[in-house]
Amino acid sequence: MSVRSAAALAVALSFGISPAGAHEGHDHGAAPTVASVAAAPAGARAEVVGTAFELVAVAEGASVTLYLDAFATNEPLAGADITVETPNGPVKATEDGDRYRLDAPFLAKPGRFDLIATVAVGADLEILPLTLVTMPTAAPARAGGATASAWLASWWPPLQGWALWSLVLLVGVGAGLLIGIAAGRRGRRAAALLLVLPLAVAWSEPADAHTGHDHGDGQTAAIPPAGERAQRLADGTLHVPKAVQRIFGVRTVLTAQATFHRSMELPGRVIPDPNASGVVQASVGGRLSAPPNGFPRLGAEVAKGDVLAYVAPPIQQIDVSDMRQRQGELDQQISIAETRLARYARLVSSGAVARQMYEETQLELQGLKDRRTALDFSRRQPEALVAPVDGIVADATPVAGQMAQPNAVIFHIVDPTRLWVEALSFAAINPVSASATTAAGLNLKLAFRGSGFADRSQSIPVHFAIEGDTNGLRAGQFVTVQVATDDRRDGVAVPRSAVVRTANGQDFVFEHTAPERFVPRAVRVEPLDGGRVLIVSGAGAGQRIVTQGTDLLDHVR
């Protein structure tokens, strides 16, 4: 290659070679500096399980976060005294909300650190050894340095991105053409090389380049380490960090094998206590009218004997005529009796009339007046409808002026503190104990009151009294009744909230096998009572089963 060709190649290479970090569609901003070895990568963790506690340590820079929970219930423990033997000597952890902080300057250098934690909570004391392994943080592939393109951009800011590369291409190609023409026929190969080389170098991408990003200050978006995210592993188990367990409110129970009475579920509904409820009906048909204080509203408290409404019986026109005729006859008889009584009063003193006749006439006159008064009263006085028991107005449909039919229910009075449950059974039962569950999950303790002997729609009614607080219940509300029979069954009792049902109908629970590990277990359950179910297969004694937060764990992917 001639001297002119060599010069042309040097000119092209000086303009065509790009810096290693530049690529299309990016703005790297300030070049990152060389990073030193990090104190401790976030997410380096260790865990230990004792007899009463379980402890998880997570390295975070120059400190360690400690999560202390009760072994059986997974409940965070507050007010604990935690002292940790570290390479720098014993250090006491400080409480920070539902976790503890430990100063750890020894994490400035990566390595393996054997720690011994002494934990005291009340009367419980345990020594828990754990090992924390930290690794150095990888340094960047290369340090950012000044390049020819960076120098040009600093000298003339518009020379960035495509403007810079366009200038480089034009200058390189132009220089190659001029040198090729000057070199003559012998420099044609060198000129062709000079034409291709800048294009190839300009369009080539360095190994670490990619398109469609804007790096800004040279940092990527913060993504939590894998150890800090709840995730379902390839074997189906769940890795749930303690921080996420705090958010989910995960609680567990240590199971035990026992013998329980076999239970059965019955449909039921809430009914009023027959001895603390009643209805108000009109004995005769008539027009309703309100008492002086008006009709009682729904839910109003009433006392036994309170007047709730009046019913005025209607009187036909012919009846009015008969009553007026009868009144006239009574008035005439009263007038005759009064005249006779006055005459007897004058004669009884002279002995012309016996006193007996005088007294009989008095009684006759009083009877006629009473009949006359009763006749007037029957025309004007309506029937009073009174409350039969103490309670509240559960149902009422009175309207002033409404015609009430005989035996129609005008008011329904119920004592809300005395309610029963009526269940329907397809076989005669003699329950040992019973409870009920509402649609909202409220558990009710029941006391057996008796069962029917006759069928009702191919079923037998069974009555139970609700014991305890009845707040929030109403008559007619549907419930599910769990009845314990004399049959016995072995199994593990867990709360109903511990069982999750999949789309295919399979029931399963989550076993807490490690401080941050949960394993789903397929189980077969039977109803036990209002708040518990009996696991008859799939789980045994001595396992920690999740009872709270199960639905949230089921959604971890």
ROGU-170463 format. One record per residue (C-alpha): x, y, z; residue in three letters; residue number from 1. Coordinates in steps of 0.25 Angstrom, whole numbers. Layout:
px, py, pz, res, n
X, Y, Z, ALA, NUM
...
END
This chain:
px, py, pz, res, n
0, 0, 0, MET, 1
6, 14, -4, SER, 2
8, 25, 6, VAL, 3
-4, 32, 0, ARG, 4
-13, 20, 3, SER, 5
-8, 19, 17, ALA, 6
-11, 33, 20, ALA, 7
-25, 32, 14, ALA, 8
-27, 19, 23, LEU, 9
-22, 27, 35, ALA, 10
-32, 39, 32, VAL, 11
-44, 29, 31, ALA, 12
-41, 21, 43, LEU, 13
-39, 34, 51, SER, 14
-53, 39, 48, PHE, 15
-60, 25, 46, GLY, 16
-57, 18, 59, ILE, 17
-68, 20, 69, SER, 18
-67, 20, 84, PRO, 19
-71, 6, 90, ALA, 20
-83, 11, 98, GLY, 21
-90, 19, 87, ALA, 22
-102, 13, 80, HIS, 23
-114, 17, 73, GLU, 24
-126, 24, 80, GLY, 25
-119, 25, 94, HIS, 26
-115, 36, 103, ASP, 27
-105, 31, 113, HIS, 28
-103, 44, 120, GLY, 29
-92, 45, 130, ALA, 30
-82, 33, 129, ALA, 31
-83, 24, 141, PRO, 32
-70, 24, 150, THR, 33
-64, 11, 154, VAL, 34
-71, 5, 166, ALA, 35
-64, 0, 178, SER, 36
-68, -13, 185, VAL, 37
-82, -11, 191, ALA, 38
-84, -13, 206, ALA, 39
-94, -24, 205, ALA, 40
-104, -27, 193, PRO, 41
-118, -25, 197, ALA, 42
-125, -38, 199, GLY, 43
-114, -46, 206, ALA, 44
-122, -53, 216, ARG, 45
-121, -64, 227, ALA, 46
-132, -71, 235, GLU, 47
-132, -80, 247, VAL, 48
-144, -87, 254, VAL, 49
-144, -90, 269, GLY, 50
-154, -97, 278, THR, 51
-162, -84, 281, ALA, 52
-157, -74, 271, PHE, 53
-152, -73, 257, GLU, 54
-142, -62, 252, LEU, 55
-139, -57, 238, VAL, 56
-127, -47, 236, ALA, 57
-126, -39, 223, VAL, 58
-114, -31, 220, ALA, 59
-117, -17, 216, GLU, 60
-104, -9, 213, GLY, 61
-97, -7, 227, ALA, 62
-108, -12, 235, SER, 63
-116, -24, 237, VAL, 64
-132, -25, 238, THR, 65
-137, -36, 247, LEU, 66
-151, -42, 246, TYR, 67
-155, -49, 259, LEU, 68
-168, -57, 259, ASP, 69
-174, -67, 268, ALA, 70
-172, -81, 263, PHE, 71
-186, -87, 265, ALA, 72
-194, -75, 260, THR, 73
-185, -67, 251, ASN, 74
-189, -54, 259, GLU, 75
-178, -43, 260, PRO, 76
-172, -42, 274, LEU, 77
-171, -28, 279, ALA, 78
-163, -24, 291, GLY, 79
-152, -35, 290, ALA, 80
-138, -33, 295, ASP, 81
-129, -38, 284, ILE, 82
-114, -38, 285, THR, 83
-105, -43, 274, VAL, 84
-91, -48, 275, GLU, 85
-84, -42, 262, THR, 86
-69, -41, 258, PRO, 87
-68, -28, 264, ASN, 88
-74, -33, 277, GLY, 89
-88, -33, 283, PRO, 90
-98, -23, 278, VAL, 91
-112, -21, 283, LYS, 92
-123, -19, 272, ALA, 93
-133, -8, 273, THR, 94
-148, -9, 270, GLU, 95
-153, -3, 258, ASP, 96
-168, -5, 256, GLY, 97
-171, -19, 254, ASP, 98
-156, -23, 252, ARG, 99
-142, -20, 258, TYR, 100
-130, -13, 253, ARG, 101
-115, -17, 255, LEU, 102
-103, -8, 252, ASP, 103
-93, -17, 244, ALA, 104
-81, -10, 239, PRO, 105
-74, -23, 238, PHE, 106
-82, -25, 225, LEU, 107
-73, -15, 218, ALA, 108
-65, -27, 213, LYS, 109
-72, -38, 207, PRO, 110
-71, -52, 213, GLY, 111
-77, -62, 222, ARG, 112
-81, -57, 236, PHE, 113
-86, -67, 247, ASP, 114
-95, -59, 256, LEU, 115
-101, -64, 269, ILE, 116
-114, -57, 274, ALA, 117
-119, -58, 288, THR, 118
-134, -55, 288, VAL, 119
-143, -53, 300, ALA, 120
-157, -50, 300, VAL, 121
-164, -50, 314, GLY, 122
-160, -63, 320, ALA, 123
-156, -70, 307, ASP, 124
-141, -70, 304, LEU, 125
-134, -76, 292, GLU, 126
-120, -76, 286, ILE, 127
-121, -76, 271, LEU, 128
-109, -78, 262, PRO, 129
-109, -73, 247, LEU, 130
-99, -71, 236, THR, 131
-100, -59, 227, LEU, 132
-92, -60, 214, VAL, 133
-90, -47, 205, THR, 134
-84, -46, 192, MET, 135
-77, -34, 185, PRO, 136
-85, -26, 175, THR, 137
-79, -27, 161, ALA, 138
-72, -15, 156, ALA, 139
-76, -9, 142, PRO, 140
-70, -15, 130, ALA, 141
-62, -3, 127, ARG, 142
-60, 11, 132, ALA, 143
-66, 22, 124, GLY, 144
-55, 31, 117, GLY, 145
-53, 42, 108, ALA, 146
-55, 38, 93, THR, 147
-53, 46, 80, ALA, 148
-68, 47, 79, SER, 149
-70, 52, 93, ALA, 150
-59, 62, 91, TRP, 151
-66, 67, 78, LEU, 152
-79, 68, 86, ALA, 153
-73, 76, 97, SER, 154
-67, 85, 87, TRP, 155
-80, 87, 79, TRP, 156
-92, 82, 86, PRO, 157
-101, 80, 73, PRO, 158
-91, 69, 69, LEU, 159
-98, 58, 76, GLN, 160
-105, 45, 72, GLY, 161
-108, 45, 57, TRP, 162
-103, 59, 54, ALA, 163
-89, 54, 59, LEU, 164
-90, 41, 51, TRP, 165
-94, 48, 39, SER, 166
-82, 58, 40, LEU, 167
-73, 46, 42, VAL, 168
-78, 39, 30, LEU, 169
-77, 51, 20, LEU, 170
-63, 54, 25, VAL, 171
-58, 40, 24, GLY, 172
-64, 37, 10, VAL, 173
-60, 51, 5, GLY, 174
-46, 49, 10, ALA, 175
-45, 35, 4, GLY, 176
-50, 40, -10, LEU, 177
-40, 51, -11, LEU, 178
-28, 42, -7, ILE, 179
-32, 32, -17, GLY, 180
-33, 42, -28, ILE, 181
-19, 47, -24, ALA, 182
-13, 33, -23, ALA, 183
-17, 30, -37, GLY, 184
-20, 16, -43, ARG, 185
-11, 9, -32, ARG, 186
-19, 15, -21, GLY, 187
-33, 10, -25, ARG, 188
-33, -2, -16, ARG, 189
-29, 7, -4, ALA, 190
-40, 17, -8, ALA, 191
-51, 6, -9, ALA, 192
-46, 1, 5, LEU, 193
-47, 15, 10, LEU, 194
-62, 16, 5, LEU, 195
-66, 3, 12, VAL, 196
-59, 4, 25, LEU, 197
-66, 17, 31, PRO, 198
-80, 11, 27, LEU, 199
-77, -3, 34, ALA, 200
-71, 4, 46, VAL, 201
-82, 14, 47, ALA, 202
-93, 4, 46, TRP, 203
-87, -7, 55, SER, 204
-92, -8, 69, GLU, 205
-83, -11, 81, PRO, 206
-86, -23, 89, ALA, 207
-93, -16, 101, ASP, 208
-102, -7, 92, ALA, 209
-117, -8, 90, HIS, 210
-128, 1, 84, THR, 211
-140, 8, 89, GLY, 212
-134, 12, 103, HIS, 213
-131, 25, 110, ASP, 214
-121, 23, 121, HIS, 215
-121, 37, 126, GLY, 216
-111, 37, 138, ASP, 217
-106, 23, 135, GLY, 218
-115, 15, 145, GLN, 219
-126, 5, 142, THR, 220
-140, 5, 149, ALA, 221
-140, -1, 163, ALA, 222
-145, -15, 163, ILE, 223
-146, -22, 176, PRO, 224
-137, -34, 177, PRO, 225
-143, -48, 175, ALA, 226
-142, -51, 190, GLY, 227
-151, -39, 194, GLU, 228
-162, -43, 184, ARG, 229
-173, -53, 187, ALA, 230
-172, -64, 176, GLN, 231
-177, -78, 173, ARG, 232
-165, -87, 170, LEU, 233
-164, -98, 160, ALA, 234
-167, -109, 169, ASP, 235
-180, -102, 173, GLY, 236
-175, -96, 187, THR, 237
-176, -82, 190, LEU, 238
-165, -73, 194, HIS, 239
-171, -61, 203, VAL, 240
-161, -52, 209, PRO, 241
-164, -48, 223, LYS, 242
-167, -33, 219, ALA, 243
-178, -38, 210, VAL, 244
-183, -47, 221, GLN, 245
-185, -35, 229, ARG, 246
-194, -29, 218, ILE, 247
-202, -41, 216, PHE, 248
-204, -43, 231, GLY, 249
-200, -58, 230, VAL, 250
-204, -66, 243, ARG, 251
-202, -81, 245, THR, 252
-207, -91, 255, VAL, 253
-199, -104, 260, LEU, 254
-208, -115, 257, THR, 255
-211, -127, 267, ALA, 256
-218, -140, 264, GLN, 257
-231, -142, 272, ALA, 258
-245, -149, 272, THR, 259
-257, -141, 269, PHE, 260
-272, -143, 268, HIS, 261
-276, -145, 254, ARG, 262
-284, -133, 249, SER, 263
-294, -131, 238, MET, 264
-299, -118, 232, GLU, 265
-314, -114, 231, LEU, 266
-320, -102, 225, PRO, 267
-327, -93, 234, GLY, 268
-333, -79, 237, ARG, 269
-335, -70, 248, VAL, 270
-349, -70, 255, ILE, 271
-354, -62, 267, PRO, 272
-355, -69, 280, ASP, 273
-370, -73, 281, PRO, 274
-370, -69, 296, ASN, 275
-365, -55, 292, ALA, 276
-372, -51, 280, SER, 277
-387, -49, 276, GLY, 278
-396, -44, 265, VAL, 279
-407, -33, 266, VAL, 280
-420, -36, 259, GLN, 281
-434, -30, 257, ALA, 282
-445, -39, 263, SER, 283
-455, -33, 254, VAL, 284
-454, -25, 241, GLY, 285
-453, -10, 242, GLY, 286
-447, 3, 238, ARG, 287
-433, 5, 244, LEU, 288
-430, 18, 252, SER, 289
-417, 23, 259, ALA, 290
-416, 25, 274, PRO, 291
-413, 39, 279, PRO, 292
-398, 37, 277, ASN, 293
-399, 31, 263, GLY, 294
-396, 17, 258, PHE, 295
-383, 11, 263, PRO, 296
-372, 11, 253, ARG, 297
-364, -1, 249, LEU, 298
-353, -5, 259, GLY, 299
-360, 4, 270, ALA, 300
-360, -2, 284, GLU, 301
-373, -5, 290, VAL, 302
-378, -11, 303, ALA, 303
-388, -21, 306, LYS, 304
-402, -15, 306, GLY, 305
-398, -2, 298, ASP, 306
-410, 2, 288, VAL, 307
-404, 1, 274, LEU, 308
-417, 4, 266, ALA, 309
-432, 4, 267, TYR, 310
-442, -3, 258, VAL, 311
-456, 3, 256, ALA, 312
-466, -7, 252, PRO, 313
-474, -2, 240, PRO, 314
-490, -1, 242, ILE, 315
-499, -4, 231, GLN, 316
-511, 6, 229, GLN, 317
-521, -5, 233, ILE, 318
-514, -7, 245, ASP, 319
-514, 8, 248, VAL, 320
-529, 8, 247, SER, 321
-531, -4, 256, ASP, 322
-522, 3, 266, MET, 323
-529, 16, 266, ARG, 324
-543, 8, 268, GLN, 325
-537, 0, 279, ARG, 326
-532, 13, 285, GLN, 327
-546, 19, 284, GLY, 328
-552, 7, 291, GLU, 329
-542, 8, 303, LEU, 330
-544, 23, 304, ASP, 331
-559, 20, 306, GLN, 332
-557, 9, 316, GLN, 333
-548, 18, 324, ILE, 334
-558, 29, 324, SER, 335
-569, 20, 329, ILE, 336
-560, 14, 340, ALA, 337
-556, 27, 345, GLU, 338
-571, 32, 346, THR, 339
-574, 19, 354, ARG, 340
-562, 20, 363, LEU, 341
-566, 35, 366, ALA, 342
-580, 30, 370, ARG, 343
-575, 19, 378, TYR, 344
-566, 28, 385, ALA, 345
-578, 37, 391, ARG, 346
-587, 25, 394, LEU, 347
-576, 16, 401, VAL, 348
-575, 26, 413, SER, 349
-590, 24, 416, SER, 350
-590, 9, 415, GLY, 351
-599, 9, 403, ALA, 352
-588, 2, 394, VAL, 353
-578, -8, 399, ALA, 354
-564, -4, 399, ARG, 355
-560, -17, 391, GLN, 356
-568, -11, 379, MET, 357
-560, 2, 381, TYR, 358
-547, -5, 381, GLU, 359
-550, -14, 369, GLU, 360
-554, -2, 361, THR, 361
-541, 5, 364, GLN, 362
-533, -8, 359, LEU, 363
-542, -8, 346, GLU, 364
-539, 6, 343, LEU, 365
-524, 5, 345, GLN, 366
-524, -8, 336, GLY, 367
-531, 0, 325, LEU, 368
-521, 12, 326, LYS, 369
-509, 2, 325, ASP, 370
-515, -4, 312, ARG, 371
-517, 9, 306, ARG, 372
-502, 13, 310, THR, 373
-497, 0, 304, ALA, 374
-505, 3, 291, LEU, 375
-498, 16, 289, ASP, 376
-485, 11, 293, PHE, 377
-485, 0, 282, SER, 378
-488, 10, 272, ARG, 379
-477, 20, 276, ARG, 380
-465, 11, 282, GLN, 381
-455, 4, 273, PRO, 382
-447, -8, 276, GLU, 383
-433, -5, 282, ALA, 384
-421, -14, 276, LEU, 385
-411, -15, 287, VAL, 386
-397, -21, 288, ALA, 387
-397, -36, 293, PRO, 388
-382, -36, 297, VAL, 389
-370, -27, 300, ASP, 390
-361, -25, 287, GLY, 391
-360, -17, 275, ILE, 392
-369, -15, 263, VAL, 393
-363, -25, 253, ALA, 394
-374, -24, 242, ASP, 395
-386, -14, 241, ALA, 396
-395, -10, 229, THR, 397
-405, 0, 236, PRO, 398
-411, 11, 228, VAL, 399
-421, 21, 234, ALA, 400
-435, 18, 228, GLY, 401
-431, 4, 223, GLN, 402
-441, -7, 224, MET, 403
-436, -18, 233, ALA, 404
-441, -32, 230, GLN, 405
-444, -41, 242, PRO, 406
-432, -49, 246, ASN, 407
-422, -41, 238, ALA, 408
-408, -38, 244, VAL, 409
-407, -23, 246, ILE, 410
-394, -24, 254, PHE, 411
-383, -34, 257, HIS, 412
-376, -32, 270, ILE, 413
-362, -39, 273, VAL, 414
-352, -38, 284, ASP, 415
-339, -37, 277, PRO, 416
-331, -42, 288, THR, 417
-338, -56, 288, ARG, 418
-337, -63, 275, LEU, 419
-337, -77, 270, TRP, 420
-332, -85, 258, VAL, 421
-341, -95, 251, GLU, 422
-333, -105, 243, ALA, 423
-338, -116, 234, LEU, 424
-333, -130, 235, SER, 425
-336, -142, 226, PHE, 426
-334, -151, 238, ALA, 427
-338, -151, 253, ALA, 428
-325, -146, 261, ILE, 429
-321, -144, 275, ASN, 430
-310, -134, 274, PRO, 431
-299, -133, 284, VAL, 432
-296, -119, 281, SER, 433
-299, -109, 270, ALA, 434
-295, -96, 264, SER, 435
-299, -88, 252, ALA, 436
-292, -79, 242, THR, 437
-298, -67, 235, THR, 438
-295, -63, 220, ALA, 439
-286, -52, 226, ALA, 440
-277, -62, 234, GLY, 441
-283, -60, 248, LEU, 442
-283, -72, 257, ASN, 443
-295, -74, 266, LEU, 444
-295, -84, 278, LYS, 445
-308, -92, 278, LEU, 446
-316, -99, 289, ALA, 447
-325, -111, 285, PHE, 448
-339, -109, 288, ARG, 449
-346, -120, 281, GLY, 450
-350, -126, 267, SER, 451
-363, -129, 260, GLY, 452
-370, -142, 258, PHE, 453
-377, -139, 246, ALA, 454
-371, -137, 232, ASP, 455
-371, -123, 226, ARG, 456
-368, -124, 211, SER, 457
-361, -138, 213, GLN, 458
-352, -132, 225, SER, 459
-353, -131, 240, ILE, 460
-352, -117, 247, PRO, 461
-342, -116, 258, VAL, 462
-342, -104, 267, HIS, 463
-330, -98, 274, PHE, 464
-329, -85, 283, ALA, 465
-318, -75, 280, ILE, 466
-309, -73, 292, GLU, 467
-301, -60, 293, GLY, 468
-301, -47, 286, ASP, 469
-312, -47, 275, THR, 470
-308, -33, 269, ASN, 471
-309, -32, 254, GLY, 472
-318, -44, 253, LEU, 473
-332, -43, 247, ARG, 474
-344, -52, 246, ALA, 475
-344, -60, 233, GLY, 476
-329, -59, 231, GLN, 477
-323, -72, 225, PHE, 478
-312, -79, 232, VAL, 479
-304, -92, 231, THR, 480
-306, -101, 244, VAL, 481
-294, -110, 248, GLN, 482
-299, -121, 257, VAL, 483
-290, -131, 264, ALA, 484
-295, -145, 266, THR, 485
-291, -157, 274, ASP, 486
-282, -162, 263, ASP, 487
-267, -160, 265, ARG, 488
-257, -157, 255, ARG, 489
-241, -155, 256, ASP, 490
-235, -143, 249, GLY, 491
-228, -130, 250, VAL, 492
-237, -118, 253, ALA, 493
-234, -104, 246, VAL, 494
-241, -91, 244, PRO, 495
-250, -91, 231, ARG, 496
-241, -79, 226, SER, 497
-229, -89, 225, ALA, 498
-236, -96, 214, VAL, 499
-235, -91, 199, VAL, 500
-243, -98, 188, ARG, 501
-237, -98, 174, THR, 502
-245, -97, 161, ALA, 503
-246, -112, 160, ASN, 504
-252, -113, 174, GLY, 505
-240, -118, 181, GLN, 506
-238, -113, 195, ASP, 507
-224, -110, 200, PHE, 508
-216, -103, 211, VAL, 509
-203, -96, 212, PHE, 510
-192, -103, 221, GLU, 511
-182, -93, 227, HIS, 512
-169, -102, 225, THR, 513
-159, -91, 227, ALA, 514
-159, -76, 231, PRO, 515
-161, -72, 217, GLU, 516
-166, -85, 210, ARG, 517
-180, -90, 208, PHE, 518
-184, -103, 202, VAL, 519
-199, -105, 197, PRO, 520
-205, -118, 202, ARG, 521
-217, -125, 196, ALA, 522
-227, -129, 207, VAL, 523
-240, -135, 209, ARG, 524
-249, -128, 219, VAL, 525
-262, -130, 226, GLU, 526
-270, -119, 234, PRO, 527
-268, -119, 249, LEU, 528
-275, -106, 254, ASP, 529
-278, -92, 251, GLY, 530
-263, -88, 251, GLY, 531
-255, -101, 248, ARG, 532
-254, -112, 238, VAL, 533
-248, -126, 240, LEU, 534
-236, -130, 232, ILE, 535
-238, -145, 230, VAL, 536
-226, -147, 220, SER, 537
-215, -139, 214, GLY, 538
-209, -133, 227, ALA, 539
-205, -138, 240, GLY, 540
-201, -134, 254, ALA, 541
-190, -125, 257, GLY, 542
-191, -117, 244, GLN, 543
-192, -102, 243, ARG, 544
-204, -99, 235, ILE, 545
-207, -84, 230, VAL, 546
-220, -79, 236, THR, 547
-220, -65, 232, GLN, 548
-215, -59, 218, GLY, 549
-218, -72, 211, THR, 550
-226, -65, 199, ASP, 551
-214, -56, 197, LEU, 552
-204, -67, 197, LEU, 553
-213, -74, 187, ASP, 554
-211, -62, 177, HIS, 555
-196, -63, 177, VAL, 556
-190, -66, 164, ARG, 557
END
